[in-house]
């Protein structure tokens, strides 16, 4: 069995631990992080024997095969580079980097070291997202005309809501678009098979000042800590017009300040024959409509073969956690079989760093577009300073 380590034990890291175990290919043997108290609590809760602030010791451990990078955005490149140089296969949370040149550097390094390297675009793992992709590939929608949707949340709606993602030193120059807009971008490219060519964006910082807790340990312990007011410059809402290669046009609304919307990711594609819509909050349903008929497809047991893992019968809902595990399974299978890493992203059964680098370019193009008030192609987007 493969041995994995997870670096970063905030919100997303523990979910990676669970998903790794459920692939059936690996166990988690170490946790790494910066907060000793949090590490100790997470290790006890997750049943991981080793938890350390000495991340270098994890990377130096030759018995560890795969390292998951689940830390704040600004540290992704440094940690992923160190893991690849140490001979590890890597899984990196999005965004893989704060600028495209750094993302491209990771792509090149993974190729040079012949390591499997994946980015955690979880929504590709949903069975109905993969079914939607097949329907498009099989021509069920006809020539695509319009691709649009949204990703709306409300967890940053109030001035009292604070997270490291709004700090440009940790999260980068972009807020909501880098955090969740990149998921919409990757999901529509995956389903449609069409690449985003250019964007025209309008960004807003609706909540321009937030109350930052001065004692992180108190927050972790559930105690109300004193706060200090900080200015916020990264966007918490965006409206983005999109042009796709081959002709389709579209749009996306991104927000983390929309009350009542918890994790409302929606993608809709309109073709010559039919339209199709998938909503993350109803993930086992896929709506199809034509001028003559309307129908809702539901997940059936044959939607996603799982390499020997028993399929949940239809009617047993699958959610985000299963999607992450399903996304990781082909990655771990390839590592376990000692397969050569894919030479191009199209050959992979999982989202690679090439896909992650494209998402970084999308964010850069969005930032450039709102700054310059014009259409910006992904090809011309340039890195933007985080300050």
C-alpha positions in Angstrom: 0.0 0.0 0.0 1.2 3.5 -0.8 2.1 5.9 2.0 0.8 9.5 1.8 1.4 12.7 3.8 -0.9 15.7 4.1 0.6 19.1 4.7 -1.9 21.6 6.0 -4.6 20.6 8.4 -7.1 23.5 8.3 -10.4 23.1 6.5 -9.4 21.1 3.5 -6.6 18.9 4.7 -8.7 16.5 6.9 -11.0 15.9 3.9 -8.0 14.8 1.9 -7.0 12.4 4.6 -10.5 10.8 4.4 -10.5 10.7 0.6 -7.0 9.2 0.4 -8.0 6.3 2.6 -11.2 5.7 0.6 -9.3 5.2 -2.6 -8.1 1.9 -1.4 -4.6 2.5 -2.6 -2.9 4.4 0.3 -2.8 5.2 3.9 -2.0 8.6 5.5 1.1 8.2 7.7 2.0 11.8 8.5 0.5 15.3 8.9 2.5 18.5 8.6 1.6 22.1 9.5 2.6 25.2 11.4 0.3 25.1 14.5 1.4 22.5 17.0 -1.9 22.5 18.9 -4.0 22.2 15.7 -1.7 19.4 14.4 -2.1 17.5 17.7 -5.9 17.8 17.6 -6.2 16.8 13.9 -3.9 13.8 14.3 -5.9 12.5 17.3 -9.2 13.0 15.5 -8.0 11.5 12.2 -6.0 8.6 13.7 -2.7 9.7 12.1 0.3 8.6 14.2 2.8 11.2 13.1 2.2 15.0 13.2 5.0 17.5 12.9 5.9 21.1 12.2 9.1 19.8 10.6 7.8 19.6 7.0 11.3 19.0 5.8 11.4 15.7 7.7 8.3 14.6 5.8 9.8 15.4 2.5 13.0 13.6 3.4 11.2 10.4 4.4 11.9 8.0 1.6 9.0 5.8 2.7 6.4 8.5 1.8 5.2 8.2 -1.8 2.7 11.0 -2.2 2.5 14.5 -0.6 -0.8 16.5 -0.6 -0.3 20.3 -0.4 -3.4 21.7 1.5 -1.8 25.0 2.8 -2.6 28.6 2.1 -2.1 29.6 -1.6 1.1 31.5 -1.2 3.0 28.4 0.0 1.8 26.0 -2.7 4.7 26.5 -5.1 7.5 26.3 -2.6 6.1 23.1 -1.0 5.2 21.4 -4.2 8.6 22.2 -5.7 10.3 20.8 -2.6 8.2 17.6 -2.7 8.8 17.0 -6.4 12.6 17.6 -5.9 12.4 15.0 -3.1 11.0 12.5 -5.5 7.4 12.6 -4.3 4.2 12.5 -6.4 2.1 15.5 -5.4 -1.5 16.6 -5.1 -1.9 20.4 -4.9 -4.9 22.3 -3.8 -6.0 25.1 -6.2 -4.8 27.6 -7.1 -1.5 25.8 -7.8 0.4 29.1 -7.8 -0.2 32.8 -7.5 1.2 33.5 -11.0 1.4 31.6 -14.3 5.2 31.6 -14.5 5.4 29.8 -11.2 2.7 27.3 -12.2 4.6 26.6 -15.5 7.7 26.0 -13.4 5.9 23.3 -11.5 4.6 21.7 -14.7 8.2 21.6 -16.0 9.6 20.2 -12.8 7.0 17.4 -12.5 7.8 16.4 -16.1 11.6 16.5 -15.5 11.3 14.4 -12.4 8.7 12.1 -14.0 6.3 12.4 -11.1 2.5 12.3 -11.2 1.2 15.7 -10.2 -2.5 16.5 -9.7 -4.5 19.6 -8.8 -7.6 19.1 -6.7 -10.4 20.2 -9.0 -12.9 18.1 -7.1 -16.0 18.8 -9.1 -14.7 16.6 -12.0 -15.1 13.7 -9.6 -18.9 13.8 -9.5 -20.5 11.0 -11.6 -23.1 13.3 -13.2 -20.4 15.8 -14.2 -18.6 12.9 -16.0 -21.9 11.9 -17.5 -22.5 15.5 -18.8 -19.0 15.3 -20.4 -19.9 12.1 -22.2 -23.2 13.6 -23.4 -21.3 16.5 -25.0 -18.7 14.2 -26.5 -21.4 12.0 -28.0 -23.1 15.0 -29.7 -26.3 14.8 -27.6 -26.4 18.6 -27.3 -25.3 19.4 -30.8 -22.9 22.2 -31.7 -22.4 24.3 -28.5 -23.7 27.9 -28.6 -23.8 29.2 -25.0 -21.9 28.1 -21.8 -22.8 29.9 -18.6 -23.4 29.6 -14.9 -22.4 30.8 -11.4 -20.6 29.9 -8.3 -22.2 31.7 -5.3 -21.5 31.4 -1.6 -22.3 33.6 1.5 -19.6 32.7 4.0 -17.9 36.1 3.6 -21.1 38.2 3.6 -20.5 40.1 6.8 -17.7 42.3 8.0 -17.2 39.9 10.9 -16.3 37.1 8.5 -12.6 36.7 8.1 -10.3 34.2 6.5 -6.7 34.1 5.3 -7.9 34.1 1.7 -8.7 37.8 1.9 -5.0 38.5 2.8 -3.1 39.1 -0.5 0.1 37.9 1.2 -1.5 34.5 1.8 -4.3 34.3 -0.8 -2.9 36.3 -3.6 -4.1 39.2 -5.7 -7.5 37.5 -6.4 -10.1 36.5 -3.9 -13.3 34.9 -5.0 -12.2 34.2 -8.6 -9.0 32.4 -7.5 -10.8 30.5 -4.7 -14.0 29.3 -6.4 -14.2 30.9 -9.9 -11.3 28.7 -11.0 -13.6 25.7 -10.1 -16.3 26.9 -12.5 -13.6 27.5 -15.2 -12.2 24.0 -14.9 -15.5 22.3 -14.7 -16.9 24.0 -17.8 -13.7 23.3 -19.8 -13.9 19.6 -18.6 -17.5 19.1 -19.5 -17.6 21.2 -22.7 -14.3 20.1 -24.2 -13.9 23.8 -25.2 -11.1 26.0 -23.9 -11.8 29.5 -22.6 -10.2 31.9 -25.1 -10.7 35.3 -23.6 -12.6 37.1 -20.8 -14.1 40.5 -20.0 -14.5 40.9 -16.3 -16.0 43.3 -13.7 -14.8 42.7 -10.1 -16.1 44.2 -6.9 -15.0 44.3 -3.3 -18.4 44.5 -1.6 -17.0 44.1 2.0 -14.0 46.4 2.0 -13.2 46.1 5.7 -13.2 43.0 7.9 -12.6 42.2 11.6 -9.5 39.9 11.8 -9.2 37.9 15.0 -5.9 38.6 16.7 -5.8 35.1 18.4 -6.1 32.2 16.0 -5.8 29.7 18.8 -8.9 31.2 20.4 -10.9 30.8 17.2 -9.8 27.2 16.9 -10.9 26.6 20.5 -14.3 28.2 19.8 -13.7 31.3 22.0 -14.6 34.7 20.7 -11.3 36.6 20.4 -10.6 40.3 20.1 -10.4 41.6 16.6 -8.7 44.3 14.6 -10.2 46.0 11.5 -8.3 45.4 8.3 -8.8 46.7 4.8 -9.6 44.2 2.0 -8.6 44.9 -1.6 -9.3 41.5 -3.3 -12.6 40.9 -4.9 -15.5 39.0 -3.3 -17.8 39.2 -6.3 -17.3 39.1 -10.1 -19.2 39.1 -13.3 -17.2 37.5 -16.2 -18.0 37.4 -19.9 -16.3 34.5 -21.6 -15.4 33.5 -25.1 -14.7 29.9 -25.9 -12.6 28.5 -28.7 -14.7 27.4 -31.6 -17.5 29.9 -31.1 -19.5 29.5 -27.9 -20.0 32.5 -25.7 -20.9 32.6 -22.1 -20.8 34.2 -18.7 -20.2 33.4 -15.0 -21.2 35.2 -11.8 -18.9 34.5 -8.8 -19.7 35.7 -5.3 -18.8 34.8 -1.7 -21.2 37.5 -0.4 -24.6 36.3 -1.6 -26.8 35.5 1.4 -28.5 32.1 1.3 -26.2 30.6 -1.3 -23.9 28.0 0.4 -22.0 26.3 -2.4 -24.1 27.1 -5.4 -22.0 26.0 -8.4 -24.0 25.8 -11.6 -23.0 25.0 -15.1 -25.3 25.2 -18.1 -24.5 24.4 -21.8 -26.9 25.2 -24.7 -26.3 23.4 -27.9 -28.2 23.4 -31.2 -30.3 20.4 -30.2 -30.5 20.5 -26.4 -29.5 22.4 -23.2 -28.1 20.8 -20.1 -27.7 22.0 -16.5 -25.9 20.6 -13.5 -26.0 22.1 -9.9 -23.5 21.1 -7.3 -26.2 21.3 -4.5 -28.2 18.7 -6.4 -25.3 16.7 -7.7 -27.1 13.5 -8.7 -29.4 15.2 -11.1 -28.7 16.4 -14.6 -31.4 18.5 -16.4 -31.8 18.2 -20.2 -34.2 20.2 -22.3 -35.2 20.6 -25.9 -38.0 22.4 -27.6 -40.0 19.1 -27.6 -39.1 17.6 -24.2 -37.7 18.1 -20.7 -36.1 15.4 -18.6 -34.0 15.0 -15.5 -31.4 12.3 -15.5 -30.4 10.7 -12.2 -27.3 8.8 -11.2 -27.4 5.1 -11.9 -24.9 2.4 -10.7 -23.0 2.3 -14.0 -22.0 6.0 -14.0 -18.5 5.7 -12.7 -16.6 2.3 -12.5 -14.4 2.3 -9.4 -11.7 -0.3 -9.9 -13.1 -2.8 -7.6 -14.7 -0.5 -5.1 -18.3 -1.4 -4.5 -20.7 1.1 -6.2 -23.3 2.8 -4.0 -26.7 1.8 -5.3 -28.8 4.5 -7.0 -30.8 6.4 -4.3 -27.8 6.5 -1.9 -26.7 10.1 -2.5 -23.0 10.8 -3.2 -21.5 14.1 -2.4 -18.4 16.2 -2.3 -16.4 13.7 -0.2 -17.1 10.9 -2.7 -16.2 13.2 -5.6 -12.8 14.0 -4.1 -12.1 10.3 -3.5 -13.2 9.4 -7.0 -11.0 12.2 -8.4 -8.0 10.8 -6.5 -8.5 7.2 -7.3 -7.1 7.1 -10.9 -4.2 9.3 -9.7 -3.3 6.8 -7.0 -3.9 3.8 -9.3 -1.4 5.2 -11.8 1.2 5.8 -9.0 0.6 2.3 -7.6 1.1 0.7 -11.0 4.3 2.7 -11.5 2.9 4.2 -14.7 4.7 6.9 -16.6 3.1 10.3 -15.9 1.0 11.6 -18.8 2.9 13.7 -21.4 -0.1 16.0 -21.9 -3.1 16.8 -19.8 -5.6 15.3 -22.3 -4.0 11.8 -21.7 -4.6 11.9 -17.9 -7.5 10.4 -16.0 -7.1 13.2 -13.4 -6.6 17.0 -13.5 -2.8 17.6 -13.9 -0.7 20.7 -13.1 -1.2 21.7 -16.7 -4.9 22.1 -15.9 -4.0 24.0 -12.8 -1.7 26.3 -14.7 -4.6 27.1 -17.1 -6.7 28.1 -14.2 -4.0 30.4 -13.0 -4.0 32.1 -16.4 -7.8 32.4 -16.2 -7.4 34.3 -12.9 -4.7 36.5 -14.4 -6.8 37.3 -17.4 -9.7 38.2 -15.2 -7.6 40.6 -13.1 -6.1 42.2 -16.2 -9.5 42.6 -17.8 -11.1 44.4 -14.9 -8.0 46.6 -14.5 -7.8 47.5 -18.2 -11.5 47.3 -19.0 -11.1 45.2 -22.1 -11.2 41.7 -23.4 -8.1 39.8 -22.4 -7.1 36.5 -23.9 -5.6 33.8 -21.6 -2.6 33.7 -24.0 -1.7 37.3 -23.2 -2.4 37.4 -19.5 0.6 38.4 -17.4 1.3 37.7 -13.7 -0.1 40.2 -11.3 1.7 41.2 -8.1 -0.1 40.1 -4.9 0.2 43.5 -3.4 
